[in-house]
Amino acid sequence: MTQTDATGQLSWLLDNLVEQVEHVEQALILSRDGLVVAASRGLSREDSEHLSALAAGVQSLARGTGEHFRGGKVRQTIIEMENAFLFVIAAGRGTCLAVLTSADPNVGVIAYEMAMLVRRMGKYLAAEPRFPVGGIGLE
């Protein structure tokens, strides 16, 4: 399967999540370093890149908090805003799933549907880090 085929499959699965799960408005897969892997059809390229960078930053802060305060691995990150929620979970080796919802979602349903989607997407997800862990790749 080519990268384009995998991205198409991921986008199709993300579109299905947006269409089938109440309150889900946008969804995307991002690499750990904030690059867009795939996005639901309603997101423009600019918005995809912005959401991807934001979600990667939030997830990085959550991981740092877990490490520093011995909280363990991050299972999910949820940001509640006045008119929306942002959910971010690990999706596969080096990737995350970010979902933006309207203001009144059933948080348990969203978390469950995201977990089920990650299981279905497993074979398509494996974003290698651009640089080795612990270094920036400059020799």
C-alpha positions as CSV (number, residue, x, y, z in Angstrom):
1,M,0.0,0.0,0.0
2,T,1.4,3.4,-1.0
3,Q,1.6,6.4,1.3
4,T,-1.2,8.0,-0.8
5,D,-3.4,4.9,-0.4
6,A,-2.9,4.9,3.3
7,T,-3.6,8.6,3.6
8,G,-6.8,8.2,1.6
9,Q,-7.9,5.4,3.9
10,L,-7.2,7.4,6.9
11,S,-9.0,10.4,5.5
12,W,-12.0,8.2,4.7
13,L,-12.1,6.9,8.3
14,L,-11.8,10.5,9.7
15,D,-14.7,11.6,7.5
16,N,-16.8,8.7,8.7
17,L,-16.1,9.7,12.3
18,V,-17.2,13.3,11.6
19,E,-20.3,12.1,9.8
20,Q,-21.4,9.4,12.2
21,V,-20.5,10.7,15.7
22,E,-22.7,13.5,17.1
23,H,-20.9,16.7,17.9
24,V,-17.7,15.8,16.1
25,E,-16.9,18.6,13.7
26,Q,-13.3,17.9,12.6
27,A,-10.7,15.2,13.0
28,L,-7.1,14.7,12.0
29,I,-4.1,12.4,12.4
30,L,-0.8,14.2,13.1
31,S,2.8,13.1,13.6
32,R,4.3,13.6,17.1
33,D,6.2,16.6,15.8
34,G,3.0,18.4,14.5
35,L,2.8,17.4,10.8
36,V,-0.6,16.6,9.3
37,V,-0.8,12.9,8.3
38,A,-4.5,13.0,7.3
39,A,-7.5,15.2,7.9
40,S,-11.3,15.1,7.6
41,R,-12.6,16.8,4.5
42,G,-14.0,19.9,6.2
43,L,-10.6,21.2,7.3
44,S,-8.7,23.5,5.0
45,R,-4.9,23.0,4.7
46,E,-4.2,26.0,6.8
47,D,-6.6,24.9,9.6
48,S,-5.2,21.4,9.4
49,E,-1.7,22.6,9.9
50,H,-2.7,24.9,12.7
51,L,-4.7,22.3,14.5
52,S,-1.9,19.7,14.0
53,A,0.8,22.0,15.5
54,L,-1.5,23.0,18.4
55,A,-2.4,19.4,19.2
56,A,1.2,18.3,19.1
57,G,2.2,21.0,21.4
58,V,-0.6,20.2,23.9
59,Q,0.3,16.5,23.8
60,S,4.0,17.3,24.3
61,L,3.1,19.5,27.4
62,A,0.9,16.7,28.8
63,R,3.7,14.1,28.3
64,G,6.2,16.4,30.0
65,T,3.8,16.8,32.9
66,G,3.4,13.1,33.2
67,E,7.1,12.5,33.2
68,H,8.0,15.3,35.6
69,F,5.3,14.5,38.2
70,R,5.5,10.7,37.7
71,G,1.9,10.6,36.3
72,G,2.7,8.0,33.7
73,K,1.9,7.9,30.1
74,V,-0.7,10.3,28.7
75,R,-3.9,8.5,27.8
76,Q,-5.8,11.5,26.5
77,T,-5.8,15.3,26.6
78,I,-9.0,17.2,26.7
79,I,-9.3,21.0,26.4
80,E,-12.7,22.4,27.2
81,M,-13.4,25.8,25.6
82,E,-16.5,27.9,25.8
83,N,-17.8,26.7,22.4
84,A,-15.8,23.6,21.6
85,F,-13.7,20.7,23.0
86,L,-10.4,19.4,21.7
87,F,-9.5,15.8,22.3
88,V,-6.1,14.4,21.6
89,I,-5.0,10.7,22.0
90,A,-2.0,8.6,20.9
91,A,-3.0,6.8,17.7
92,G,0.0,4.7,16.8
93,R,3.7,4.8,16.7
94,G,4.6,8.5,16.4
95,T,1.0,9.7,15.7
96,C,-1.9,11.2,17.5
97,L,-5.6,11.6,16.7
98,A,-7.1,15.1,17.3
99,V,-10.8,15.7,17.3
100,L,-12.6,19.0,17.6
101,T,-16.2,18.9,18.8
102,S,-19.0,21.3,19.5
103,A,-19.6,22.6,23.0
104,D,-21.8,19.9,24.4
105,P,-20.4,16.4,23.5
106,N,-20.8,13.3,25.5
107,V,-17.2,13.1,26.5
108,G,-17.4,9.3,27.2
109,V,-18.8,8.6,23.8
110,I,-16.2,10.8,22.0
111,A,-13.4,9.1,23.9
112,Y,-14.8,5.6,23.1
113,E,-15.3,6.4,19.4
114,M,-11.8,7.8,19.2
115,A,-10.3,4.6,20.8
116,M,-12.3,2.4,18.4
117,L,-11.1,4.5,15.4
118,V,-7.5,4.2,16.5
119,R,-7.9,0.4,16.5
120,R,-9.3,0.4,13.0
121,M,-6.5,2.7,11.8
122,G,-3.7,0.7,13.4
123,K,-2.3,-0.8,10.2
124,Y,-2.1,2.6,8.5
125,L,-0.3,4.4,11.3
126,A,3.4,4.6,11.8
127,A,5.0,8.0,11.5
128,E,8.7,7.8,12.1
129,P,10.2,10.7,14.0
130,R,12.2,13.1,11.7
131,F,15.1,13.0,14.2
132,P,16.4,10.3,16.5
133,V,14.9,10.4,20.0
134,G,17.2,12.5,22.2
135,G,18.8,14.3,19.4
136,I,18.1,16.7,16.7
137,G,19.6,14.7,13.9
138,L,22.6,17.0,13.3
139,E,26.0,15.3,13.3
